[in-house]
Amino acid sequence: MATEKRQLQIADAIQKKAGTFFSEESPAGSLATVTDVKMSPDLNYADIYISILPANKSEQAMESAEKSLPGLRRRIGDQMNLRYVPKLRLYYDDRAEAKERVEEVLDDVLD
């Protein structure tokens, strides 16, 4: 098992690599941002959370991002000095949308 510090270091490095990768590989008309990466304690899995704008293109962009995961894993393996390249799991991060909905409700209440 890796220490928590090592998990955070690897997660941070993967977040940077994934952010660059998805900025290059985003489908036309959408913007994919890596919001968080969480590593499993054994470093075998990296859970990547991405936010996609505009939200109405999120389904199409997630499908495209899922298809590009093998390329991202290959890039991580090439650029990082890891004994084992973690398997990547992709999740849609809807926190930005939830925040926007809360702000709309608060604006309605305050007006």
N, C-alpha and C positions, 0 to 999 in steps of 0.2 A: 504494500500500500504506500502510496506517495504521501508526503506531508502536505498539509493544506497550503503552505507557501509554494510548493512545487506545482500543485494543481492551479493555483492562481497565476503563476508565471506562464505556464503552458496555455492556460485559457486566454490570457492577455495576448500572447504571441499569435495564437490562432485567430483571435478576434481581429487583429490587425491584418493578418494575411487574408482572412475571409472578407473583410471590408474592402480591401483592394480588389480582390477577385470579383466580388459581386458588383463593384462599381464599373468594372470592365465588362462584365458579362450580363448586366441587367438588360431585360428586353426593352425595346424601343418604347419610349413614352412612360417609363416607370423608373422609380428610384428605390433601390433596395439598400437598406442600412442595417448593419449588424449591430444590434442593441446589447447583446450579452452572449457570453459563452460560458457554459458550466461543464466542468470535467467530472467524470466519474472518479471515485476514490482510487480505483486501480489504473486510471488513465487510459482505459480501453475505449471509452466513448466520450465524444465531445458533443454537447447539445448546443446548437447554434440557433439563436433567436434573431429573426429579422423583421424589420418593419418595412412596409412597402407603401409608397405614395405614387400616384393617387390610389386610394383604397379600392376604387372600383376595378382596378387592374390587378388586385392582389392575388386572385385565384390563378390567373394566367402566369403571373410572375413567380408564384410559388411552384407551379409545375415546371417552369423553366429552371428555377433554382435547384429543384430536386434532381433534375436531369443532369445538372452540371456538377453535382457533388463528387463524382469520381475524379473529375479534373481538379477540383479544389483539394481533395485528399492527396492526389499525386503531387500538386504544387507544395503542399505542406510537407510531404515526405522529402521532396527535393531541397527545400529551403531551410528546414529545421533539423537539428541534430537530435533526433529521437530514436530510441531503440525500437519502438513500435509506434506506427502512425495510427492514431485513434480512428475508430469508425465514426462517421459524422451523421448526426441526426439533426434535421432541420425543423424548426417550429416557427409559426407565424406569431409575431408579437403584436397584439392589438392594444397595448397600453396607450398608445398615442390616440387611437380612436376613442377609447374609453374616457380619456382625459378630455377630449374634445366634446363628447356627449355630456359630461359633467359640467363643463363650462357653459354649454348651451342651456342646460337646465338651470344653472345658477343665474345666467343672464335673464332668462325668462322670469324667474322668481323675483329678481331684483328690479325688473322693469315694471 
